[in-house]
């Protein structure tokens, strides 16, 4: 006996829609979360105390800026950040041990840690005297 099983065109479209629509929604949402910034600003001056390339599959640069304490405060504040641009990462590595100010963009709602462990993405670094 030879049985042939054929799906109608309508069923094929429904299956394709069930598979493709969630993927497209996820892709558009991820693109918009990474493209549009919630806020922009600068943090510092401070010293980069930890900076490394992390991740199993999606490698990103993750760091920590120790901000200089303000007069009257006792504990220094920490600023955790992510760097996606290798040129900025090279400049940060060259600036280790120096006082720096980081320019960042905040991206809220990034769906996975594959794009970075924080929502603060550093876009520029300035060494300060």
C-alpha positions in Angstrom: 0.0 0.0 0.0 1.3 3.4 -0.9 -0.2 6.3 1.0 0.5 9.9 0.1 -0.1 12.6 2.6 -0.5 16.1 1.2 -1.2 19.2 3.1 -3.5 21.7 1.6 -2.2 25.2 0.8 -4.2 26.7 3.6 -2.7 24.3 6.2 0.8 25.1 4.9 0.2 28.8 5.3 -1.1 28.3 8.8 2.0 26.3 9.8 4.3 28.8 8.2 2.5 31.6 10.1 2.8 29.8 13.4 6.5 29.3 12.9 7.5 32.6 11.2 5.4 35.2 13.0 6.8 34.7 16.5 10.4 34.7 15.0 9.7 38.0 13.1 8.1 39.6 16.2 11.2 38.6 18.3 13.6 39.9 15.6 11.8 43.3 15.2 11.5 43.7 19.0 15.2 42.9 19.5 16.2 45.3 16.7 14.2 48.1 18.2 15.5 47.5 21.7 19.1 47.7 20.5 18.5 50.6 18.1 16.6 53.1 20.2 18.1 54.3 23.5 16.0 55.0 26.6 18.6 57.5 27.9 22.1 58.8 27.1 24.7 60.3 29.4 28.1 60.2 31.0 29.4 58.4 34.1 32.6 59.3 35.9 35.1 60.2 36.6 36.3 56.9 37.9 38.6 53.9 37.3 37.7 50.8 35.3 38.3 48.1 37.9 37.1 45.1 36.0 36.9 44.6 32.2 36.7 41.3 30.3 35.3 39.6 27.3 32.5 37.2 28.4 30.0 34.8 27.0 29.8 31.2 25.7 28.4 32.0 22.2 27.7 35.7 22.1 30.9 37.4 23.3 30.6 40.9 24.8 32.9 43.1 26.8 31.6 43.6 30.4 33.1 46.0 32.8 32.8 47.9 36.0 33.6 51.5 36.7 34.5 52.5 40.3 33.2 56.1 40.6 35.2 58.4 42.8 33.4 59.1 46.0 31.9 62.5 46.5 32.9 64.5 49.5 30.8 63.4 52.5 30.2 59.9 51.2 31.9 56.8 52.5 31.4 54.1 49.9 32.3 54.4 46.2 29.6 53.7 43.7 29.9 51.1 41.0 28.7 51.4 37.4 28.4 48.1 35.5 28.5 48.4 31.7 28.7 46.6 28.4 30.7 47.4 25.3 29.8 46.0 21.9 32.3 47.9 19.8 35.8 46.4 19.8 37.5 49.8 19.1 35.9 51.2 22.3 37.0 48.1 24.2 40.6 48.6 23.0 40.6 52.2 24.2 39.2 51.1 27.6 42.0 48.5 27.9 44.5 51.1 27.0 43.0 53.4 29.7 43.1 50.9 32.6 44.6 52.5 35.7 43.7 56.0 34.5 40.7 58.2 35.4 38.1 58.0 32.7 34.6 59.3 31.9 32.3 56.9 30.0 29.7 58.0 27.5 26.8 55.5 27.4 23.4 54.7 26.0 20.8 52.9 28.1 18.7 50.3 26.2 15.8 48.9 28.2 14.0 45.6 27.5 16.8 43.7 25.7 15.4 40.2 25.5 18.5 38.1 26.3 21.9 38.5 27.9 23.4 37.4 24.6 23.6 41.1 23.6 25.1 42.2 26.9 24.7 41.6 30.6 23.7 45.2 31.4 21.4 47.7 29.8 24.2 50.3 29.8 26.2 50.3 26.5 29.4 52.4 26.5 30.0 54.2 23.2 33.0 56.4 24.0 35.7 56.8 26.7 37.5 60.0 27.7 40.6 60.0 29.9 40.6 62.9 32.4 43.5 64.4 34.2 
